Amino acid sequence: MLTKISTVRKRFVLEFFKLHREIPGVLILFAIINFFYLAIAAPTSDQLELQRFMSFTLGVLMPLPLALAGNFIVLKEFETNTIDLVRTRQSLEKIWIYRFVGFAVIALAGPVTLVLISNTIFGEILPGLMAFTIFAPTLLLSGFMAVLSGLGKNAYVGAGAGVVIWLYCLANSEILTTRLSINEVNYYPFLEWVIYKNRPYLLSSLIPNRLAISALSVVLLVLAYFLYKHNLRYLNNSMG
């Protein structure tokens, strides 16, 4: 058992701190931005201003580069010409599952750590619950990108479509927060941000919103798995 845990740990470190350093790199970059701003603004700013900043940077801005990085966790093997070696050990869909689970763990741990440390140093800015819920947009965007990459048989198609979806949700926040309200629950993806921006009454929608978005994300990721399994060579087309 200990040997298996050690093997998983070593592979995790190899995958995400040596082969895919862009993922922790995104988290480190946003950590620097977050703490630099808070160190300057916290002494003179009110709590609402700090809440708006953190909910926007962690819940709106950070999900896009994270999801983009997650969408290319297998494509890099083609770029470095190591995909044939990788395929001798596991099928591509199994490699994708392993790497995506690792990506999700890191992408969740990042905002959780940032929120908890920020609350400890600067006083409570975001509620502890939001340390976990603010990860939902990353998961949802990753699910959309994965499915669209599979359908388009091209990882760049999925990435481009994901950017369009992100921009649409951001640019139409006022419209979507109205249209995505069903039975007194709001399903806008960047909910933490709009709560502190101008709609504090939507706080009651946070848990049902995140449960629904998480469920949709899982469905999208399962669909992506079968798309990848059906066409293991879709990434080759993105390099051609």
C-alpha positions as CSV (number, residue, x, y, z in Angstrom):
1,M,0.0,0.0,0.0
2,L,2.8,2.4,1.0
3,T,4.7,1.6,-2.2
4,K,1.6,2.3,-4.3
5,I,1.0,5.7,-2.6
6,S,4.7,6.5,-3.1
7,T,4.4,5.6,-6.8
8,V,1.3,7.8,-7.2
9,R,3.0,10.7,-5.4
10,K,6.1,10.5,-7.6
11,R,4.1,10.4,-10.8
12,F,2.0,13.3,-9.6
13,V,5.1,15.4,-8.9
14,L,6.6,14.3,-12.3
15,E,3.4,15.2,-14.2
16,F,2.5,18.5,-12.7
17,F,5.7,20.0,-11.4
18,K,8.0,18.9,-14.2
19,L,6.0,18.0,-17.3
20,H,3.1,20.4,-16.8
21,R,4.5,23.2,-14.8
22,E,2.2,25.8,-16.5
23,I,-0.6,24.6,-14.2
24,P,1.0,25.4,-10.8
25,G,2.6,28.3,-12.7
26,V,-0.8,29.9,-13.2
27,L,-1.7,29.4,-9.5
28,I,1.6,31.0,-8.4
29,L,1.0,34.0,-10.7
30,F,-2.4,34.6,-9.3
31,A,-1.1,34.1,-5.8
32,I,1.4,36.9,-6.4
33,I,-1.2,39.2,-7.9
34,N,-3.6,38.5,-5.0
35,F,-1.2,39.0,-2.1
36,F,0.5,42.0,-3.7
37,Y,-2.9,43.8,-4.1
38,L,-4.1,42.8,-0.7
39,A,-0.8,44.0,1.0
40,I,-1.3,47.4,-0.6
41,A,-5.1,47.8,-0.5
42,A,-6.1,46.0,2.7
43,P,-5.0,48.7,5.1
44,T,-7.1,51.4,3.4
45,S,-9.9,49.6,1.6
46,D,-13.2,48.4,2.9
47,Q,-14.1,44.7,3.0
48,L,-16.4,44.9,0.0
49,E,-13.7,46.2,-2.3
50,L,-11.4,43.4,-1.2
51,Q,-14.2,40.9,-1.7
52,R,-14.9,42.2,-5.2
53,F,-11.2,41.9,-6.1
54,M,-10.8,38.3,-4.8
55,S,-14.0,37.0,-6.2
56,F,-13.2,38.5,-9.6
57,T,-9.5,37.4,-9.8
58,L,-10.1,33.9,-8.4
59,G,-13.6,33.2,-9.7
60,V,-13.5,34.9,-13.1
61,L,-10.0,35.5,-14.3
62,M,-8.1,32.5,-13.0
63,P,-10.5,29.8,-14.4
64,L,-9.7,30.7,-18.0
65,P,-5.9,30.1,-18.0
66,L,-6.4,27.1,-15.8
67,A,-9.0,25.5,-18.1
68,L,-6.8,26.3,-21.1
69,A,-3.8,24.6,-19.4
70,G,-6.0,21.6,-18.5
71,N,-7.2,21.3,-22.1
72,F,-3.7,20.7,-23.4
73,I,-2.5,18.1,-20.8
74,V,-2.3,15.4,-23.5
75,L,-1.6,17.6,-26.5
76,K,1.9,18.4,-25.1
77,E,2.9,14.7,-25.8
78,F,2.4,15.3,-29.5
79,E,4.3,18.6,-29.4
80,T,7.3,16.9,-27.7
81,N,7.0,13.7,-29.8
82,T,6.7,11.5,-26.7
83,I,3.1,10.3,-27.4
84,D,4.2,6.9,-28.8
85,L,6.2,6.2,-25.7
86,V,3.3,7.2,-23.5
87,R,0.9,5.0,-25.4
88,T,3.0,1.9,-24.7
89,R,2.1,2.3,-21.0
90,Q,-1.6,3.3,-21.2
91,S,-4.4,4.3,-23.6
92,L,-4.8,8.0,-24.3
93,E,-8.2,8.2,-22.5
94,K,-6.7,6.6,-19.4
95,I,-3.8,9.1,-19.5
96,W,-6.3,11.9,-19.9
97,I,-8.4,10.7,-16.9
98,Y,-5.3,10.5,-14.6
99,R,-4.0,13.9,-15.7
100,F,-7.4,15.6,-15.5
101,V,-7.9,14.3,-11.9
102,G,-4.5,15.6,-11.0
103,F,-5.3,18.9,-12.7
104,A,-8.6,19.1,-10.8
105,V,-6.9,18.5,-7.5
106,I,-4.3,21.2,-8.1
107,A,-6.9,23.6,-9.5
108,L,-9.1,23.2,-6.4
109,A,-6.2,23.3,-3.9
110,G,-5.0,26.6,-5.4
111,P,-8.0,28.8,-4.6
112,V,-8.7,27.0,-1.3
113,T,-5.2,27.8,-0.2
114,L,-5.3,31.4,-1.4
115,V,-8.6,32.2,0.3
116,L,-7.6,30.6,3.6
117,I,-4.2,32.3,3.7
118,S,-5.7,35.6,2.7
119,N,-8.3,35.3,5.4
120,T,-5.7,34.4,8.0
121,I,-3.4,37.3,7.1
122,F,-5.8,40.1,6.2
123,G,-8.9,39.0,8.1
124,E,-11.9,37.2,6.7
125,I,-12.4,38.5,3.1
126,L,-14.3,35.6,1.5
127,P,-16.4,33.1,3.5
128,G,-14.6,29.8,4.0
129,L,-17.3,28.1,1.9
130,M,-16.3,30.2,-1.1
131,A,-12.8,28.8,-0.9
132,F,-14.3,25.6,-2.4
133,T,-17.2,26.9,-4.5
134,I,-15.1,29.4,-6.4
135,F,-13.5,26.4,-8.2
136,A,-16.7,25.6,-10.0
137,P,-16.2,27.9,-13.0
138,T,-12.8,26.2,-13.7
139,L,-14.4,22.8,-13.7
140,L,-17.3,23.9,-15.9
141,L,-15.1,25.6,-18.4
142,S,-12.8,22.6,-18.5
143,G,-15.8,20.4,-19.2
144,F,-16.9,22.5,-22.1
145,M,-13.4,22.7,-23.6
146,A,-13.0,18.9,-23.3
147,V,-16.3,18.1,-25.0
148,L,-15.7,20.7,-27.8
149,S,-12.2,19.4,-28.3
150,G,-13.5,15.9,-28.7
151,L,-16.4,16.9,-31.0
152,G,-14.1,19.1,-33.1
153,K,-11.3,16.5,-33.0
154,N,-9.0,19.4,-32.3
155,A,-7.8,20.7,-29.0
156,Y,-7.4,24.3,-30.3
157,V,-11.1,24.3,-31.3
158,G,-12.1,23.4,-27.8
159,A,-9.8,26.1,-26.4
160,G,-11.0,28.7,-28.7
161,A,-14.7,27.9,-28.0
162,G,-13.9,28.0,-24.3
163,V,-12.5,31.5,-24.6
164,V,-15.7,32.6,-26.5
165,I,-17.9,31.1,-23.8
166,W,-15.9,32.8,-21.0
167,L,-16.0,36.1,-22.8
168,Y,-19.8,35.8,-23.4
169,C,-20.5,35.0,-19.7
170,L,-18.3,37.9,-18.6
171,A,-19.6,40.5,-21.0
172,N,-23.2,39.6,-20.4
173,S,-23.2,39.2,-16.7
174,E,-26.2,41.5,-16.1
175,I,-28.4,39.7,-18.7
176,L,-27.3,36.2,-17.7
177,T,-27.9,36.8,-14.0
178,T,-31.5,37.6,-14.9
179,R,-32.1,34.8,-17.5
180,L,-30.4,32.1,-15.5
181,S,-32.7,32.5,-12.5
182,I,-35.0,29.5,-12.1
183,N,-37.2,28.9,-9.1
184,E,-35.4,31.5,-7.1
185,V,-32.0,29.9,-7.8
186,N,-29.5,31.7,-10.0
187,Y,-27.2,29.6,-12.2
188,Y,-24.8,32.2,-13.4
189,P,-21.3,30.7,-13.5
190,F,-19.4,33.6,-11.9
191,L,-21.8,33.8,-9.0
192,E,-19.3,34.9,-6.3
193,W,-18.3,37.9,-8.3
194,V,-21.8,39.2,-9.0
195,I,-22.7,38.6,-5.4
196,Y,-20.1,41.2,-4.3
197,K,-20.5,43.3,-7.4
198,N,-24.1,44.3,-7.0
199,R,-26.3,41.3,-6.1
200,P,-25.7,40.3,-2.5
201,Y,-29.2,38.6,-2.3
202,L,-27.9,35.9,-4.7
203,L,-25.8,34.4,-1.8
204,S,-28.7,32.1,-1.1
205,S,-28.2,30.6,-4.6
206,L,-24.5,29.7,-4.0
207,I,-24.8,26.1,-2.9
208,P,-27.6,25.0,-5.3
209,N,-25.8,26.8,-8.1
210,R,-22.5,25.1,-7.4
211,L,-24.1,21.7,-7.0
212,A,-25.9,22.1,-10.4
213,I,-22.7,23.4,-12.1
214,S,-20.6,20.5,-10.6
215,A,-23.2,18.0,-11.8
216,L,-23.2,19.5,-15.3
217,S,-19.4,19.5,-15.3
218,V,-19.2,15.8,-14.4
219,V,-21.7,15.0,-17.3
220,L,-19.5,17.0,-19.7
221,L,-16.3,15.3,-18.6
222,V,-17.9,11.8,-18.9
223,L,-19.0,12.7,-22.4
224,A,-15.5,14.0,-23.2
225,Y,-14.1,10.6,-22.0
226,F,-16.2,8.7,-24.4
227,L,-15.4,11.1,-27.2
228,Y,-11.7,10.7,-26.6
229,K,-12.0,6.9,-26.4
230,H,-13.9,6.8,-29.7
231,N,-11.3,8.9,-31.4
232,L,-7.9,8.5,-29.8
233,R,-6.1,10.4,-32.6
234,Y,-8.1,13.6,-32.4
235,L,-5.0,15.5,-31.1
236,N,-3.0,14.5,-34.2
237,N,-5.4,16.6,-36.3
238,S,-4.7,19.7,-34.1
239,M,-1.0,19.4,-34.9
240,G,-1.6,19.2,-38.7
